[in-house]
Amino acid sequence: MAGVDLARLARRRYTEPGHPTPIERLDRLSAALGGPTIYVKRDDLLMGLAGGGNKVRKLEFLVAEALAQGADTLITTGAVQSNHCRLTLAAAVREGMRCRLILEERIPGSYDPGASGNNFLYQLLGAERIRVVPAGSDLVAEMEAEAADVAAAGRKAYVIPGGGSNAVGATGYVACAQELLYQAFEMGLRIDAIVCASGSAGTQAGLLAGLHGHHADIPVIGISVRSSRAEQEARVWELANRTAEHVGLRGEIPRERVVCLDDYVGPGYSIPTPGMVEAVRMVARTEAILLDPVYTGKAMAGLIDLVRRGRFSGSDHVLFLHTGGSPALFAYTGVFRGA
Ligand SMILES: *Cc1c(COP(=O)(O)O)cnc(C)c1O
């Protein structure tokens, strides 16, 4: 086995050494759907940073690089209810750094400084500055301007791209692939497919690079939460190859390994869909697991629909990657009232 030697890369630990996030079998959800056996990998339980979620794995590598460069301030960007912004800010607090956020108002008028969910946590965790910019702004330029402002004050900024999705951040999901393969081996679990949300692409790209590095050909079905299939697949493939190179793997990841379905986005990023509401409610009421309205709710809506359309056989084992996000539920309570 070629494998990937991640131990030579700088890493801060916000996860507990020797404690992989659990893989749980969801008997009640599987029975309710009457299809394959569904398992969940609980990356929502990566609680080393406030509120938890997939960005914790990425930030372990990103913040290590920031500290190595002598940075004292983290700058990043996201939507108005961004888990990534919340977790980057939490990492800054943990490291004694400061943090500035550029929030992209992807839906005009959607920023409300008094909103609950992640937005409330930006205030509670103490962001040094929050700047809201209109949809379609040049976010890289906005962050560079912020970094220049930090430098003018005699400090040093480290800029993290949206979602923490560059090769350094996606390395966190190379580590996750390694973790889950070992775990499945220990459990005697054959995984026939992995389903995950696909947004800024680092999660799916890192998983694909990690699986490739271990010669594991488990299909990964990404459920796009924003972009068209063609755009998202191109983004994931490009980042998967850059990530593979970053961790020292040779050879290109086959293009056909990259699958992103765009049937569950609905009217747009972060806009609720009936399938999302059904999925969040069903998983809450069968398994007492909290999904989120923007990512995992739509990803689970995708998995439920694929099961109903007979995409899997009854003997398949399908692993749903729970990437977190439940703090955002509290900004969407109205969507779930009734029924
Ligand atoms: C960011 C995020 C995702 C998407 O991960 P990407 O690496 O951006 O594709 C999925 N779920 C949650 C809860 C997230 O916050």
The ligand as an SDF file (V2000), in Angstrom:
LIG
                    3D

 15 15  0  0  0  0  0  0  0  0999 V2000
  -18.3380   23.9390    4.8930 C   0  0  0  0  0  0  0  0  0  0  0  0
  -19.3230   22.8660    5.1740 C   0  0  0  0  0  0  0  0  0  0  0  0
  -19.5360   21.8030    4.2880 C   0  0  0  0  0  0  0  0  0  0  0  0
  -18.9090   21.7330    2.9330 C   0  0  0  0  0  0  0  0  0  0  0  0
  -17.5720   21.3910    2.9570 O   0  0  0  0  0  0  0  0  0  0  0  0
  -16.6240   21.9510    1.7980 P   0  0  0  0  0  0  0  0  0  0  0  0
  -15.3010   21.4460    2.1580 O   0  0  0  0  0  0  0  0  0  0  0  0
  -16.7610   23.4440    1.8520 O   0  0  0  0  0  0  0  0  0  0  0  0
  -17.1300   21.4170    0.5080 O   0  0  0  0  0  0  0  0  0  0  0  0
  -20.4050   20.7960    4.6470 C   0  0  0  0  0  0  0  0  0  0  0  0
  -21.0580   20.8270    5.8190 N   0  0  0  0  0  0  0  0  0  0  0  0
  -20.9040   21.8440    6.6810 C   0  0  0  0  0  0  0  0  0  0  0  0
  -21.6880   21.8220    7.9280 C   0  0  0  0  0  0  0  0  0  0  0  0
  -20.0330   22.8960    6.3930 C   0  0  0  0  0  0  0  0  0  0  0  0
  -19.8940   23.8920    7.2700 O   0  0  0  0  0  0  0  0  0  0  0  0
  1  2  1  0
  2  3  1  0
  2 14  2  0
  3  4  1  0
  3 10  2  0
  4  5  1  0
  5  6  1  0
  6  7  2  0
  6  8  1  0
  6  9  1  0
 10 11  1  0
 11 12  2  0
 12 13  1  0
 12 14  1  0
 14 15  1  0
M  END
$$$$
